[in-house]
Amino acid sequence: MYWREHDATGYSSNFHKSPVLGCTGVSMTQPDITRISSNTTHSTVPSGISSLGSLPTHHRTEGEILSSPNLKAFSFNELKNATKNFRIAVAIKNLKPDDFQGRKDWLTEVNNLGQLSHPNLVLLIGYCTEGENLLLVHEFMPRGSLEGHLFRRGPQALTWEIRMKVAVGAAKGLTFLHEAKSQVIYRDFRSAKILLDADYNAKLSYIGLANAGPTRDYDTHVATVFMGVHGYAAPEYIATGELTAKSDVYSFGVVLLELISGRHAMDYSNNGVRCSLVDWAKPHLGNKRKLFSIMDTKLGGQYPQKGAYTVATLALLCLNPEAKVRPKMSEVLVTLEKRC
């Protein structure tokens, strides 16, 4: 069976699932793995190190896919055969027809993920540009998104330990992008974009909206059109379109609040009135006693008070309205790894 997910990039994702699960990433029998990855090598690199060189600093037109030994160009029939008519578990993102923005985002994702490799980025296996098909083939992440675990009703809530594991993994992914040879700003970071493998390792996905960072020493930001999601997006990005790595830090702070409280970044449950999680939670973050009142009740009180306060304080730093005052993602990562 398969399901489709639409996201802000303007194209949809088809996740093809089969009973052949049980391993992390793409779930296939060995012959199928061989067929789908022939002439393709995938490297695993330490956090903070780019496996290849620079990223493109502008959107490229169709047909200008950067050469990369990490990627394989598939024909539609090759994909169909290797996945047994799409019955093997693999994530395939399918571009909506006649979608100009979607085409730009598709190309951005191919060129970004084709040039960078990291354990906390979803692996892009290949792509297909045959005929009207514009497809991306990703590794399959069997536990779905962080958003799904936090907000959909289920038999078991994520433990505090798993939540912190996810936070650290996501922080590693963002730190890697920010410190790549050519900086990458994620631009649309949120819990729906954090996917989990079988062991709850977090990987960042869907980076079609990602932007190259400033390319000249005297540039402080990238001027762009706002394409994020309200509730997660930094105030300066919404107001002016000025995008920096610190914009991602703000969004990461919102996700930390979601992990702490179990609440959506933007809540419409009060008779359709929009309520920002940041506005609601901020008054409680710097006070240990008040913090208890916003902790996710699904945790059942099973969390270290000191660790929770550390995360709350860190979130408050990330959510500073002044972008320059926010910590770097590398600093956020150090705090999470040492104290949580």
N, C-alpha and C positions, 0 to 999 in steps of 0.2 A: 504494500500500500504506500501511498505518498501523500504529503500535504504540502500546501503552498503558503509561503509567507511573503507578504508585501512589505517593503520597507521604504524609508524616506528617499532612497536613491532613485525611485521611479521604475525599478524593475523587480521582478518577483523571484523567489527562490523555490525550487522544487527539491524537496528532500526525499530521496528514494530510499526506502527502508526494506530490509529483508530479515528473515530469521537468522541470517548468518552474522550474528553479533558475538561479541565476547572478546574483542581486542580493541585497543584504543585507536581512534582515527578511522581510516577507511577499512570497512569490514568486508573482506573478500577472501576467497580461497586463494592459495598461492598461485595457481595458474593465472587467475584473473589479475592478481597484483602484477605478475610479470608482463601480461599483455598491456595493462594500462600504464605501466611505468617504464616501458622499454625506451632506451636511449635517454632516460631521465635520471638525474641524480638529485637527491635531497640532502642538504647538509644541515646539521644541527650545530648552532654556534652559541657561545656563551653570551649571557646577558650583556647588552651594550656594544656588541661587535657586529658590524654589518658583514654578511657573507659575501656581498659583492659591492661594487662601487657606488656611484652617485645615482640619485633618482632624477627623473625628469622634473623640470621646474615649471612646466606648463602642460596644459591638456594637449594631447597629440591626436591627430585625426585617425580614423579607421585605417588600418593597414600599416600604421607606424608603431607596431608593437616592438618593444625593445627586445633584442636577442638575449636569451637567458638559458643557461644549461639546466636551470631548475624547472623549466616548464616544457610540456609537450603539447604540440598543436594536434588536436584530434579531428578526424572527420566524424560526421554524425554517426555513420555506421560503426566506426571503431568504438565510440562511446556506447552505442547500443549493444554491440557484441560483448564488450568487456564487462558490462554490467548486467548481462543476460537479460536484455530488453528492459533495462532499468529496474531490475528486481534485486540487484545487489545494493547494499547500503553505501551510498555515496551522495554527497550534497551537490546538486547541480543548480546553478543560478541562471535563470533564463530571462533575457532582456525582453521587455514589452516592445511590441512592434511600434515603429514610428515614434520613438521616444528619444529626442535629441539629447536631453540632459542625461537620460539613462545610458546612451552610447558613450558620452564623455566619462561618466562615472565607471562604466564597464572598463574602458580603456585605462583609466586611472588605477583601478584595482589590479588589472593584469600587470601593468608596469610597476606598480608599487610592490605587490607581493612577489612578482617575478624577480625583483632585484634584491629583496631582503628576505632573510630566513631567520627565524627565532622560535624557540620552543613555546613562546606565549603569543604567537601569531598563528591563526588557522592556516594550515598548509594549502597553498594553491597548487594543485597537481597539473592542471592544464586548462586548455580552452578550445572552443570550436567556433570558427567563423564561416562555416560552410553555408552558402545560400543566404537565407534570411535568419539562420540560427546564429545567435551570439550567446554562447554558453560559457560559464565558468565552472570548473570541476574542483571542488574542495574536498578535503578530508571530512568524513562524517563525524560529528560530535554527538555521541549517543545520549548524553544527558541534557541536551538542549541549552536554552539560555538561562542566565542567572535570573532574569526577569520572571521567567516561568516558574522557577523554584520559589521565588520570594512572594509572588502575588497570586498564583493560581492555587486553588484548593487541592490539597493532596494529603496522603496519609501521614507524611513525615516532613517536618520542617528541617531546614538546614541547621546543623549545630553551629555553635559559635566558632569552633575550630575550623569547620569547613568554610564558613564565611570569611574567616581571616586568611585561609589558604587561597581563596578566590581573590581576595583583595590584593594579596601579595603578588599573585600571578598576573593580575591585570596591571598592577603597578610596574612589574618587570616589562610587560609588553609596551606600555606607554614610554617608560624610560628608554627602552631600546630605540623606539621611533624618534624620540626627541634628541637622542645623542648619536644618531646615525650620521655618517659622513655628510650627507645632505639631509638636514632635519626634516622630519615629517610631522605635521600637526594633524592629529586624528580628526578633529573638527566636530564630530558627532558622537562623542563617547557617551554611552549610557548602558544600563544593565541589559538591555535587549541585544547589545552587540558583544556581550561577553558570553562565549559558549564554553561548555564544560565537557570534558572527555569522561571516560568511564570512571576515572579516579578523582574526578572533580578538579582536575587541573584546568585553569582558566586560559582561554586563548581569545585574542581579539579578532573580530571578523568584520566583514562588510566595510572595507575602508575605501569604498568608491568615492566618498566625499572628502577624503584626506587631502590636505594641501601641503605643498612644499613650504618650508619655513623661509624666513628672510634670506636672500642670497648674497646681499652685500653687507659689509661690516657695519655700515652706518645705518642700515635699516633696523627698525625696532619691531615692526609688525608686517603682516601681509594684509592688504586691503582687499576685501572680497565681499560677496553678497551673503547675507545671513541664510544659512540652510540647515540650521540645527533644530533642536526640539526645545520648546519653552519648558522651563522647569529644570533642564540640565545645562542650558547654554549660559555662558558668562555674560554679565550685564553689559560689558563694553563691546562684546561681539554683537549682541542684539541691538545696541544703540547706534553703533558706528560702523559695524562690519570689520573692525580691526581685530585680526586674529593672531594670537601668539601661542606658544607652548603653554603659557599660563592659563589660556582659555581651557585647555584640556585639564589642567590641574583643578580648576573650578568644577568642571563636570565630574571629575573623580571624587571631589568632596561631596557632591550630591549622591553619588553611588554609595559612598561610605555611610551617608545618612540613611539610605534605603536598607543597607545591611544592618544598621543599628536598630532602626525602628520598624522595619517590615512594611513601610508605607511608600506609596508611589511618589515620584518627584512632583507630580501635579495631580491633585485629588479633586474630582468633580462630584463626589458622593453627597455633598451638602446641597441638595436641590439644584444641582447643576452649577453651583457657584465654584469658581476656580480657586483652589487653595494651594499655595506653594509650600512644599515640604521644607524648603530652606527658611521661609518666613516663620513657619510654625515651630520648627525645631531649634532655631538659633538661640532663643532665650534660655534654653535648657542645657546647652552644650558645655558651658563653662562652670556649671555647678553640679557637684557630684550627687546631691540629693535630688535636684530637679531632673537630672539625667535618667534616673530610675523610672520616672513617669513616662518617658517616651521610648523605652526599650521594647523591642518586639515581644509581645506576650507569648508568641509561639515558641520562644526560647525557654519558657517555663522557669525563668530565673537562673538557668544553667549557663552562666558566663562569669568570667573574672571581673570584678568591679574595677580593679585597677586598669586592666586591659581595655575595658569598655570606655573608661574615662580617657585613656590615651587616644583611642580612635576618635572619640568625640572631639577632643581638643585638636587633633590633627585635621578633622573635617572642618572645624572652625577656621583654622589657618588657611586651608584650601579655598574656603568660601569668602575670603576677604574681598570686599568690593574693589579694592585697589589691586590691579593685576600685578604690579611690580613687587608688592609685599608678599604675595603668595610664595610658598616654597617651590623649588624645582621638584619634578617628579622623582629624581634621584634621591633627594632629601626625604621625600614622602616614603619612598621604598625603604630607606635605611631605618626610619622610625618604625614602620610596620614590622620589619624583620627582627629588630632588636627588642621591641617591647610588647608585641602582640602574639 
